[in-house]
Amino acid sequence: MSTFEEYAALARHLSELRRAGERDAAADTARRAATRAAADQLGHRLDAQEQRLRHLGRAAGRPDPVPAVPAAPAGGAGPDAPAGGHPRYPVAATGYPAGAGPDPTGPGPVAAPRYPAGRPEPAKPGQLPPPAGYPALPAALVPGPRPPLGADGLVAGADPDAELESARQAADVADAAAHTGEQIARRPPLLPSWSPFARAAAVYAGCALLSLVPMFLLEIGAGLGAVGTFTLYAWTCAGLPVLAFFAGYLVLGRWGRPPGVDETPSRYVLVGFALCLVLPVLAYCGYVVALRTVFGG
């Protein structure tokens, strides 16, 4: 083969290598752009999720968490990092996220979790236990020692797509937990599994039945001559039913309102007034008829 032919073959090979390099560079640029777009989308989702969890915490009576003070890395902030480290995810001087692993420069090692990986801690007094079927964190996100982070804020040698997928799975777990919490927050403390109408009817009926106790005492007092006839009928037909209605109304307003929903509970005023008026009167009439039937007078 002549020198010119060798030169032409090498030129063609070099051109093919250059085109292959351009294709690889274009593919890498597209992959980086897609990864950056996915990270931005996940960041917006996490911001919305944070607002959702804060709202749920306020509804549960929990104060907003105090943000951690950012800590600057050992060698200073990188060229693209803000002063003091990342504002949301501070990195300690050892390359670990703040409070996430052992710190040789600190007073001592961080205690290991008291519970096995994937097992939730038991509920503290005043807290609701985790609901059945509660989703578990991905294995990569279970609390424990973490490897050191690189200059770009990622685990050294880690795949960005895999890290994004792990973060997305964690966000899915948090969404499921938030949804479960919202479902629990929409349940009132009183008879949470009942429908609003059934709950209101049960409360009014219970208050109406409780009013039978003073009603029977008034009947006994009337039989002994201690209570007049007008007083007996006034309390039996008006006073006690009205008191039973207002008692049920107040009970529904106090314990029939979901703690996480800012709305007036369904009290079903007409149904409650009818139950509190009809049930005591019917019970009293039945009592009187039974007495007259038994004693013949």
Buried (B, 14 or more C-beta within 10 A) or exposed (E): EEEEEEEEEEEEEEEEEEEEEEEEEEEEEEEEEEBEEBEEEBEEBBEEBEEBBEBBBEBBEEEEEEEEEBBBBEEEBEEEBEEEBBEEEBBBBBBBBBEBBEBEEEEEEEEEEEEEEEEEEEEEEEEEEBEEEEBEBBEBEEEEEEEEBEEEBEBEEBEBEEBBBBBBBBBEBBBBBBEBBBEBBEBBEBBEEBEBEEBBBBBBBBBBBBBBEBBEEBBEBBEEEEBEEEBBBEBBBEBBBBBBBBBBBBBBEEBBBBBBBEEEBBBBBEBBBBBBBEBBBEBBEEBEEEEEEEEEE
